Amino acid sequence: MLLSPRPARAITAPAGRAGDVLELRGATFGYGRRPVLRGVDLTVRRGEVVAVRGPNGAGKSTLVRGVLGLSEVLAGEVRLFGRPRGQFRDWPRVGYVPQRSTVVGSVPVTVRELVSSGRLGRVGLWRRFGEADRCAVDCALEGVGLAGSDRRPVTELSGGQQRRALVARALAGDPELLVLDEPTAGVDADHQRVLAATLAGLAATGTTVVLVVHEIGPLAPVVTRTVTLAGAAGC
């Protein structure tokens, strides 16, 4: 379940973008009909940066996976942008970087090519990239501190650099809701501060961010609210 959230600072959503992005009402999440997290109530509004914390096994990743349809909603209600999750189809509005994900595989791809793939939900498979698409990729690379590495093969990057490249791929899609599961894992403090500045800029324009984190660290100045999971179902 969720303990009472700890407010960090007030934020006002930009005019014209007010509204609830994510609503959970008595939501129970799990896998194969087995509940992992019970009775979650949470509302996230536009422009908020919400950090989800809790001990190992508390169900943090299960929570965000449930929001995105990657774990089952066994009870209660989940709404995205005002629509029940089961009816939501506009997934290009949502960006996601899963926990401990790195880039694997033998297909040679540069950092720029990987990040550019984040635009496909916006432009489709067959339309050529335009100037706006190239600018979005450039901004995403800059936002994670990889602008100078865009021509490097992804397989040559360290694990932390690959994490940053995956965050950039999500940013390139210009999401309205950005869900990051442990985005700073393996990322040094300097580049965590670069990411924090990028997230602050996104929030200022109305983008909503949900972060799963163990330690907030350099992201603390941008986090508007923290919620804490007390523990998994049955614990």
N, C-alpha and C positions, 0 to 999 in steps of 0.2 A: 504494500500500500504506500501512499504518499504521505510523508509528514508535512507539516505546515511549511510553505515556502518562506524563504528568507529574502525580503526585498533588499536590493542593493542600491538602486537609484531610480528615480522616476524617469519616464520617457514619454514623449508625445509623438504619436504617429503622424507622419506628414499628411497635410490636408489632401483629401480625396482618396486616401488609402486606409482609412479607419476600418476596423472590423476584426473579427476573430478568424485567425488562420487555422488553428487547431483546437478542437474541443474533445475532451474525453469525459464521459459520464459513466461512472461505475464500471469502467472497462476492465475486463479480465483477459489476459493474454496467455498463450501457451502453444504447445506443439502436440499434434496427435491427440487432441482433446484433453491433454494433461495441462492443468493450469500452472503457470510459473509466477504470474503476478496478478493479484486480485484487487478489484475495487478502486481503480485509479480515477481520480477526478482532477482535471487540469484544463485550463484555458490559456492559450497563447495568442497574443494579439500582434498585429502587424508592427514591425519595427523592434520587437523585443529580441533580446539575446538571452535565452534561457539555458542555464547549465543544469544538467541532470547528474546528480551525484549519488553515491551509496557504496556500501561494501561490495567486494567481489561476490558474485552470485545473487545480488539483490534483484537482478532482472533489468538492468539499465538498457542493455542491447536488445532484450526482448521487447521492451517498451517501444523503442524507436522502430524496430522491425515490424511490430504490430501496427504502428501508425502507417507504415509504408506497404502493408499487405504481405510481409515476409514471414510473419508469425500469425497464428489464428487469433481472432477476437472471439472468445468463448462466451462472453456475456457483456452487457452494457453497450455503449455507443461510442463510435469514433467518427468525427466529422472533419473534413478538410475543406477549407474555404467555404464553409456553410453546407457542404453536401456530405451525406453518409459515405464512408470510405468505399463501400461496395458499389456505389454509383459514381464515384469520382473517376474521371477519365483523362483529365488534363495534366498528365504527369510531367510534361516539360516545365511546369511551374514549380516542380520539386527537384532539388538537387540532393544527392546522398553520397557520402563516403563511409563505407562500412568499417567495422573494427578490424584493426591489424591487417588491412588489405594492402598488398603490394602488387607491383606489376610483374607478372610471370609470363613465360612462354618464349618460344624461339623466334617468333616473327619479328624482324627488325623494325622498330618504330622509334622515331625521334620524340623528344619531349613535346615539341610543337604539334606533331601529328596526334599524339595521345590527347593533349589538351584540346585540340581542334575537334576531336570526336565528341566532346561535350556539347558542341553546337548542333549536332545532328537532330536532336529532338526539336530544335527550333526551325531548322532550315529544310529538313527532310533529306532523304538519301540522294536525290537526283538534282537538286538545285545547286548551282555553283556558289561558293562563298563570296559574299560581297564585302565592301569596306567595313560595314558594321560588324560583320562576323570576325574579320581580322582584328579589328580594334578590341572586340570582346576577348579574343584569345590573348592579345598583347597585354591587356589589363589584368587578366587572370594570372598570367606568368609573372608580371610585375608584383601582383598582390601576394604571391608566395615566395618571392625572392628567387625566381628561376629564369628571369628574362635573359640572363647571359648564358644560359645552358639549353636554350630551346632547340639547338641543332644536335645536341648530344643524343646518342642512343639511350633509351630508357634503361636498358639492362646494365649500363655503366654507372648508374646512379646508386648511391647508398640507400639503405632502407628508409631513412628519414627523408631523403630527397624524393624518393618514389611516393612517399606519403604526401609530400607537398605537391607533387605533380598531379596526384589524384584529386586533391582539394582544388587545384587549378582547373582540372577538367570539369568538376562540378560548378565552379564559379563561371566558367565560360558559357554555360547554358543560361546565364542570367536568371537564376531561380528566384521565385518569390518566397519560397520556404527552403532553407538550406539546413540539412540534417547531417551533423558530423559526429561520428562515433570515434572517440579518442583521436581527434585530429592532430594532437601534439605528440603522440607516441613516437619516440625516436627522433624528435625534432629538437634542435638545440634552442637555447633561450633566446638568442638573437632573432632567429626566424620565427619563434613563437610571437615575439613582439611585432614582427612584420605582419604576421597573420592577424594579430589583434587589431592593428591599425586598419587593415583591410576590412575586417568584420565591422569595425566601428563605422567606416564609410558606407558599407552596405546598409547597416541599420539606420543610418541617417537618411537614407533614401527610401526606407520603408520595407527593406528585405527583413524577413524573420529568420532567426537562427536558433536552432536547438542543438546544444552541444552535450555529448556524454563525456565527462571528464572525471579522472581520479583527483587530480590537483589542478586548480584553476590557474595558478602561477601568473605569467604575464598576460593572460586573458582577462584577469580580474577587472581592469578598468572598463572593459566593454560589456561585461555581463550585467544585465539589468535585473536579473532575478535568478535565484538558485532554488531548486527543489531537490529533496533528498528522499530516496527510496529506503524504506525501513528494512525491507527484506523480501525474499521470494516467498511465494505461497507455501505454506506448510512449515516455514522456518520459525 
